[in-house]
Amino acid sequence: LASVTEPLSTVATTTGSNTWAVATSLGQGLQTVGKPLGSAAGGLANVSGELQFI
């Protein structure tokens, strides 16, 4: 049984760490994309705020 379960746990561990690496890099990519979007949204809010005073 050990000869079957050991490779399985190795596969599970490898899959888990690979999935984590992919999720982490995806998350960082989303942050990289999200920051300029957040800045753009902030700029729009400033512009609309100034327009209200006119």
Jmol script that loads the backbone (N, CA, C; Angstrom):
load data "model"
ATOM      1  N   LEU A   1       0.828  -1.205   0.000  1.00  0.00           N
ATOM      2  CA  LEU A   1       0.000   0.000   0.000  1.00  0.00           C
ATOM      3  C   LEU A   1       0.866   1.261   0.000  1.00  0.00           C
ATOM      4  N   ALA A   2       1.948   1.226   0.774  1.00  0.00           N
ATOM      5  CA  ALA A   2       2.822   2.398   0.844  1.00  0.00           C
ATOM      6  C   ALA A   2       3.396   2.729  -0.531  1.00  0.00           C
ATOM      7  N   SER A   3       3.660   1.683  -1.319  1.00  0.00           N
ATOM      8  CA  SER A   3       4.237   1.923  -2.646  1.00  0.00           C
ATOM      9  C   SER A   3       3.241   2.640  -3.557  1.00  0.00           C
ATOM     10  N   VAL A   4       1.954   2.546  -3.228  1.00  0.00           N
ATOM     11  CA  VAL A   4       0.930   3.240  -4.017  1.00  0.00           C
ATOM     12  C   VAL A   4       0.677   4.637  -3.454  1.00  0.00           C
ATOM     13  N   THR A   5       0.601   4.754  -2.128  1.00  0.00           N
ATOM     14  CA  THR A   5       0.236   6.031  -1.518  1.00  0.00           C
ATOM     15  C   THR A   5       1.354   7.065  -1.588  1.00  0.00           C
ATOM     16  N   GLU A   6       2.616   6.622  -1.522  1.00  0.00           N
ATOM     17  CA  GLU A   6       3.722   7.589  -1.567  1.00  0.00           C
ATOM     18  C   GLU A   6       3.761   8.365  -2.879  1.00  0.00           C
ATOM     19  N   PRO A   7       3.719   7.681  -4.035  1.00  0.00           N
ATOM     20  CA  PRO A   7       3.690   8.453  -5.288  1.00  0.00           C
ATOM     21  C   PRO A   7       2.461   9.363  -5.372  1.00  0.00           C
ATOM     22  N   LEU A   8       1.340   8.901  -4.857  1.00  0.00           N
ATOM     23  CA  LEU A   8       0.126   9.717  -4.892  1.00  0.00           C
ATOM     24  C   LEU A   8       0.298  10.987  -4.077  1.00  0.00           C
ATOM     25  N   SER A   9       0.900  10.867  -2.905  1.00  0.00           N
ATOM     26  CA  SER A   9       1.085  12.056  -2.078  1.00  0.00           C
ATOM     27  C   SER A   9       2.096  13.002  -2.720  1.00  0.00           C
ATOM     28  N   THR A  10       3.093  12.437  -3.414  1.00  0.00           N
ATOM     29  CA  THR A  10       4.061  13.278  -4.126  1.00  0.00           C
ATOM     30  C   THR A  10       3.362  14.045  -5.241  1.00  0.00           C
ATOM     31  N   VAL A  11       2.502  13.358  -5.974  1.00  0.00           N
ATOM     32  CA  VAL A  11       1.743  13.996  -7.056  1.00  0.00           C
ATOM     33  C   VAL A  11       0.847  15.085  -6.479  1.00  0.00           C
ATOM     34  N   ALA A  12       0.178  14.785  -5.374  1.00  0.00           N
ATOM     35  CA  ALA A  12      -0.710  15.762  -4.749  1.00  0.00           C
ATOM     36  C   ALA A  12       0.063  16.987  -4.287  1.00  0.00           C
ATOM     37  N   THR A  13       1.227  16.765  -3.695  1.00  0.00           N
ATOM     38  CA  THR A  13       2.053  17.877  -3.214  1.00  0.00           C
ATOM     39  C   THR A  13       2.525  18.739  -4.377  1.00  0.00           C
ATOM     40  N   THR A  14       3.009  18.082  -5.433  1.00  0.00           N
ATOM     41  CA  THR A  14       3.497  18.812  -6.609  1.00  0.00           C
ATOM     42  C   THR A  14       2.370  19.603  -7.247  1.00  0.00           C
ATOM     43  N   THR A  15       1.216  18.963  -7.400  1.00  0.00           N
ATOM     44  CA  THR A  15       0.059  19.631  -7.996  1.00  0.00           C
ATOM     45  C   THR A  15      -0.355  20.816  -7.142  1.00  0.00           C
ATOM     46  N   GLY A  16      -0.368  20.608  -5.837  1.00  0.00           N
ATOM     47  CA  GLY A  16      -0.742  21.679  -4.922  1.00  0.00           C
ATOM     48  C   GLY A  16       0.188  22.873  -5.019  1.00  0.00           C
ATOM     49  N   SER A  17       1.493  22.623  -5.035  1.00  0.00           N
ATOM     50  CA  SER A  17       2.435  23.743  -5.083  1.00  0.00           C
ATOM     51  C   SER A  17       2.395  24.428  -6.442  1.00  0.00           C
ATOM     52  N   ASN A  18       2.178  23.650  -7.510  1.00  0.00           N
ATOM     53  CA  ASN A  18       2.062  24.254  -8.841  1.00  0.00           C
ATOM     54  C   ASN A  18       0.814  25.122  -8.923  1.00  0.00           C
ATOM     55  N   THR A  19      -0.288  24.624  -8.373  1.00  0.00           N
ATOM     56  CA  THR A  19      -1.535  25.381  -8.370  1.00  0.00           C
ATOM     57  C   THR A  19      -1.351  26.672  -7.586  1.00  0.00           C
ATOM     58  N   TRP A  20      -0.669  26.573  -6.453  1.00  0.00           N
ATOM     59  CA  TRP A  20      -0.412  27.754  -5.619  1.00  0.00           C
ATOM     60  C   TRP A  20       0.433  28.772  -6.384  1.00  0.00           C
ATOM     61  N   ALA A  21       1.454  28.287  -7.085  1.00  0.00           N
ATOM     62  CA  ALA A  21       2.326  29.183  -7.856  1.00  0.00           C
ATOM     63  C   ALA A  21       1.536  29.893  -8.946  1.00  0.00           C
ATOM     64  N   VAL A  22       0.677  29.155  -9.626  1.00  0.00           N
ATOM     65  CA  VAL A  22      -0.139  29.751 -10.691  1.00  0.00           C
ATOM     66  C   VAL A  22      -1.097  30.776 -10.103  1.00  0.00           C
ATOM     67  N   ALA A  23      -1.754  30.414  -9.000  1.00  0.00           N
ATOM     68  CA  ALA A  23      -2.698  31.329  -8.357  1.00  0.00           C
ATOM     69  C   ALA A  23      -1.986  32.589  -7.882  1.00  0.00           C
ATOM     70  N   THR A  24      -0.783  32.421  -7.339  1.00  0.00           N
ATOM     71  CA  THR A  24      -0.016  33.571  -6.850  1.00  0.00           C
ATOM     72  C   THR A  24       0.356  34.497  -7.997  1.00  0.00           C
ATOM     73  N   SER A  25       0.850  33.925  -9.096  1.00  0.00           N
ATOM     74  CA  SER A  25       1.251  34.773 -10.220  1.00  0.00           C
ATOM     75  C   SER A  25       0.031  35.433 -10.853  1.00  0.00           C
ATOM     76  N   LEU A  26      -1.101  34.735 -10.873  1.00  0.00           N
ATOM     77  CA  LEU A  26      -2.337  35.340 -11.374  1.00  0.00           C
ATOM     78  C   LEU A  26      -2.742  36.508 -10.491  1.00  0.00           C
ATOM     79  N   GLY A  27      -2.653  36.304  -9.190  1.00  0.00           N
ATOM     80  CA  GLY A  27      -3.006  37.363  -8.248  1.00  0.00           C
ATOM     81  C   GLY A  27      -2.125  38.584  -8.421  1.00  0.00           C
ATOM     82  N   GLN A  28      -0.822  38.365  -8.610  1.00  0.00           N
ATOM     83  CA  GLN A  28       0.095  39.489  -8.807  1.00  0.00           C
ATOM     84  C   GLN A  28      -0.209  40.195 -10.116  1.00  0.00           C
ATOM     85  N   GLY A  29      -0.550  39.424 -11.138  1.00  0.00           N
ATOM     86  CA  GLY A  29      -0.911  40.020 -12.423  1.00  0.00           C
ATOM     87  C   GLY A  29      -2.150  40.886 -12.295  1.00  0.00           C
ATOM     88  N   LEU A  30      -3.131  40.403 -11.535  1.00  0.00           N
ATOM     89  CA  LEU A  30      -4.357  41.171 -11.330  1.00  0.00           C
ATOM     90  C   LEU A  30      -4.067  42.455 -10.573  1.00  0.00           C
ATOM     91  N   GLN A  31      -3.179  42.393  -9.592  1.00  0.00           N
ATOM     92  CA  GLN A  31      -2.798  43.598  -8.846  1.00  0.00           C
ATOM     93  C   GLN A  31      -2.123  44.596  -9.775  1.00  0.00           C
ATOM     94  N   THR A  32      -1.255  44.086 -10.641  1.00  0.00           N
ATOM     95  CA  THR A  32      -0.538  44.954 -11.573  1.00  0.00           C
ATOM     96  C   THR A  32      -1.518  45.651 -12.504  1.00  0.00           C
ATOM     97  N   VAL A  33      -2.540  44.917 -12.932  1.00  0.00           N
ATOM     98  CA  VAL A  33      -3.561  45.498 -13.809  1.00  0.00           C
ATOM     99  C   VAL A  33      -4.480  46.416 -13.008  1.00  0.00           C
ATOM    100  N   GLY A  34      -4.794  46.022 -11.794  1.00  0.00           N
ATOM    101  CA  GLY A  34      -5.760  46.756 -10.982  1.00  0.00           C
ATOM    102  C   GLY A  34      -5.270  48.115 -10.516  1.00  0.00           C
ATOM    103  N   LYS A  35      -3.977  48.253 -10.257  1.00  0.00           N
ATOM    104  CA  LYS A  35      -3.463  49.535  -9.749  1.00  0.00           C
ATOM    105  C   LYS A  35      -3.679  50.681 -10.739  1.00  0.00           C
ATOM    106  N   PRO A  36      -3.289  50.528 -12.014  1.00  0.00           N
ATOM    107  CA  PRO A  36      -3.573  51.618 -12.964  1.00  0.00           C
ATOM    108  C   PRO A  36      -5.068  51.880 -13.100  1.00  0.00           C
ATOM    109  N   LEU A  37      -5.873  50.820 -13.060  1.00  0.00           N
ATOM    110  CA  LEU A  37      -7.326  51.006 -13.142  1.00  0.00           C
ATOM    111  C   LEU A  37      -7.818  51.808 -11.958  1.00  0.00           C
ATOM    112  N   GLY A  38      -7.294  51.516 -10.784  1.00  0.00           N
ATOM    113  CA  GLY A  38      -7.671  52.262  -9.587  1.00  0.00           C
ATOM    114  C   GLY A  38      -7.266  53.720  -9.706  1.00  0.00           C
ATOM    115  N   SER A  39      -6.073  53.970 -10.239  1.00  0.00           N
ATOM    116  CA  SER A  39      -5.609  55.346 -10.428  1.00  0.00           C
ATOM    117  C   SER A  39      -6.504  56.064 -11.424  1.00  0.00           C
ATOM    118  N   ALA A  40      -6.870  55.376 -12.500  1.00  0.00           N
ATOM    119  CA  ALA A  40      -7.742  55.978 -13.510  1.00  0.00           C
ATOM    120  C   ALA A  40      -9.095  56.317 -12.899  1.00  0.00           C
ATOM    121  N   ALA A  41      -9.621  55.408 -12.086  1.00  0.00           N
ATOM    122  CA  ALA A  41     -10.907  55.658 -11.435  1.00  0.00           C
ATOM    123  C   ALA A  41     -10.799  56.847 -10.492  1.00  0.00           C
ATOM    124  N   GLY A  42      -9.687  56.942  -9.774  1.00  0.00           N
ATOM    125  CA  GLY A  42      -9.465  58.081  -8.890  1.00  0.00           C
ATOM    126  C   GLY A  42      -9.398  59.382  -9.676  1.00  0.00           C
ATOM    127  N   GLY A  43      -8.742  59.348 -10.835  1.00  0.00           N
ATOM    128  CA  GLY A  43      -8.658  60.530 -11.688  1.00  0.00           C
ATOM    129  C   GLY A  43     -10.029  60.951 -12.171  1.00  0.00           C
ATOM    130  N   LEU A  44     -10.850  59.978 -12.551  1.00  0.00           N
ATOM    131  CA  LEU A  44     -12.211  60.281 -13.004  1.00  0.00           C
ATOM    132  C   LEU A  44     -13.028  60.891 -11.879  1.00  0.00           C
ATOM    133  N   ALA A  45     -12.858  60.379 -10.678  1.00  0.00           N
ATOM    134  CA  ALA A  45     -13.591  60.914  -9.531  1.00  0.00           C
ATOM    135  C   ALA A  45     -13.187  62.365  -9.291  1.00  0.00           C
ATOM    136  N   ASN A  46     -11.899  62.670  -9.423  1.00  0.00           N
ATOM    137  CA  ASN A  46     -11.431  64.048  -9.247  1.00  0.00           C
ATOM    138  C   ASN A  46     -12.033  64.960 -10.302  1.00  0.00           C
ATOM    139  N   VAL A  47     -12.041  64.482 -11.543  1.00  0.00           N
ATOM    140  CA  VAL A  47     -12.584  65.286 -12.645  1.00  0.00           C
ATOM    141  C   VAL A  47     -14.064  65.542 -12.421  1.00  0.00           C
ATOM    142  N   SER A  48     -14.809  64.504 -12.074  1.00  0.00           N
ATOM    143  CA  SER A  48     -16.247  64.686 -11.878  1.00  0.00           C
ATOM    144  C   SER A  48     -16.512  65.579 -10.673  1.00  0.00           C
ATOM    145  N   GLY A  49     -15.653  65.486  -9.655  1.00  0.00           N
ATOM    146  CA  GLY A  49     -15.790  66.361  -8.495  1.00  0.00           C
ATOM    147  C   GLY A  49     -15.587  67.817  -8.870  1.00  0.00           C
ATOM    148  N   GLU A  50     -14.603  68.076  -9.745  1.00  0.00           N
ATOM    149  CA  GLU A  50     -14.341  69.452 -10.180  1.00  0.00           C
ATOM    150  C   GLU A  50     -15.473  69.960 -11.058  1.00  0.00           C
ATOM    151  N   LEU A  51     -16.049  69.076 -11.865  1.00  0.00           N
ATOM    152  CA  LEU A  51     -17.140  69.487 -12.756  1.00  0.00           C
ATOM    153  C   LEU A  51     -18.360  69.930 -11.959  1.00  0.00           C
ATOM    154  N   GLN A  52     -18.559  69.344 -10.795  1.00  0.00           N
ATOM    155  CA  GLN A  52     -19.723  69.696  -9.984  1.00  0.00           C
ATOM    156  C   GLN A  52     -19.638  71.134  -9.485  1.00  0.00           C
ATOM    157  N   PHE A  53     -18.423  71.652  -9.344  1.00  0.00           N
ATOM    158  CA  PHE A  53     -18.262  73.015  -8.819  1.00  0.00           C
ATOM    159  C   PHE A  53     -18.526  74.069  -9.891  1.00  0.00           C
ATOM    160  N   ILE A  54     -18.465  73.658 -11.154  1.00  0.00           N
ATOM    161  CA  ILE A  54     -18.643  74.629 -12.247  1.00  0.00           C
ATOM    162  C   ILE A  54     -20.105  75.064 -12.344  1.00  0.00           C
TER     163      ILE A  54
END
end "model"
wireframe off; spacefill off
backbone 0.3
color backbone group
